[in-house]
């Protein structure tokens, strides 16, 4: 039997769902180790597809943390309003940062890949990658639980289709 887990608006863990399904199928309460092993297998399978998409596209919606202070695109500080809900959703991309060599003045590319952050504004992102499209944004599983009504409204005004099948 193949079971497909997709995003839903209820906040029930995969393990709780698996335990319920096993209870319904077998008529007895499953042990935690069995549930964990099934959950790991499902998560591994599902994550590989999401990771492939995330790697291919590269731009992710992310929740701003206090450690994030500068937009890599426009080079401006994130204003205080971006640290509080519902405006705390920003864009993140892992990349080789560009920097100006202080001795020569030549712009170089870092050999180290690190996270870069952008305002929720495609103009900021396009300063680094001119051909990027809003459809290139990826929503991580860690972000979905934080997408409350106000945040969803902001993202929809931004032009992001979070639920394209609705």
N, C-alpha and C positions, 0 to 999 in steps of 0.2 A: 504494500500500500504506500503510495507516495503522498506526502503531506507537504503542502506549500504554505509557508508563513509569509505574509506580506504585511506592510505597514497598516496599522489600524489605530483608531483614536482612543481605544481603551488602553489603560496602563496595566497590563498583565504580563508577567515575564514569560519568556519562552518555556522555562522549566515548569511553570505553573500550568501552561497549556498542555505540555507533553504529559505531565502527571495526570491531568484530567482525561486526556485521550487514552492513556494506558489504563486508567481506572475504568473507563467506559468499555474498552475492548476486552479487558481481562476480568473485570468484576472485583479486582482486589487492589489495594493501595500499593503502588510501586515503591521500591526503595530508592533513596536519594541518589545512590551511586549509578543506578541504571538510568534514571532521568538525566543526570549530569552527562553521561556518555552519549546519550541520544542528542541532547542539546548541543554538545560540542560538535558532533557530526553534522548536524543541521546548520549550525552557525558557520562552520568551516566551509561548507558547500555554498551557502548563501553569500558569505563574505567574499569569496573569491570573485564572484561576478561583480559585486559592488566595488571591490578594490580595483578591478580591471577598469571599470567605468571611471572611478575617481582618478586613477593614474592617467588614463587616456585624456581626460578633460582637465584635470589639474586645479580648477578653481572650486573652492568649497565655502559654503555658508558656515560661519563659525560664531560662537558666542564670545564677545570681547571680554578679556580678562584685564585686571588692573595693570598687568605687566606690559600690555600692548599700548604704546603711546603714540606711535607715528604711522601715518599712512605711507606706504612705500610708493604709491602712485603720485599723489600730489605733494608729498613731502611735508604735509602739515600735521600738527598734533591732532589727535582725536580730542574733540571738545568733551567736557564733562558729561554732556547729555548722552554720549555714546556708551557711557559706563552704566547706565540705568535702563531697565526695561521700559518700554518695549524697543528702544532704539539701540540696543546692545548687540544686534546682529550685524556682523561685518563679513568681509570676504577674506579668505586665507588661501595662499598658494605656496607650496614648497618649491624653491628655485635657487639657482646660484645667483646670489646678489651681485649687483654691479656697484663698484665703488671707484672713486677717483684716487689714484696713487698720489700721495702727498708730495713725493719727490719729483715726479715727472709730470703730473697733471693729466696723465693718460687714464681714461676710464678702463678699468679691468673687470673681469668677472671672477668672483670667488670660486675656489675649487670645492668649497663646502656647501652642501644644500641646506638651506634653512627656511623657516617659515617667514613669509612676508604677509603683511596685512593691509587691507584697503578699506576705505569707506564703502558703504553700500551704494556705490555710484559707479556706473560703467565707465565714466570719463576718467576716474582715477585708475581703474584697471587698464584702460586702453592707453594710458601713458607708458605702460610697460609692454603691453601686448596689444597693438592696434587692431588686430583682427578678431579679438575675443568677442563672443556673443553671449547674451544673457542665458541662452540654452546650454552654455558650457558650464554653468554653475551646478554643483552637486551638493545635495543635502545629506550630511552624515547621519548615521543612526543616533549618535550622541546628541545631535541638535534637535531631532524631531520632538522629544518630550518637552523642550523649551518653547516650542512654537505655539504660544497661546493665541487667543483671538486677536489681540492688538498687534502682535508680531506678524501674524499671518496677514492681517490687513495691510501693514506696512510693506510686506514682501509682495503682495498682490499689486499694490500701487506702484511698486518698483518695476513690475512687469513680469514677475516670476510666477509660472504656473506650478503650484505645489501639488495640486490634485487634478491633472489633466483629463482624467477619465470621468470626472463629475460633470 
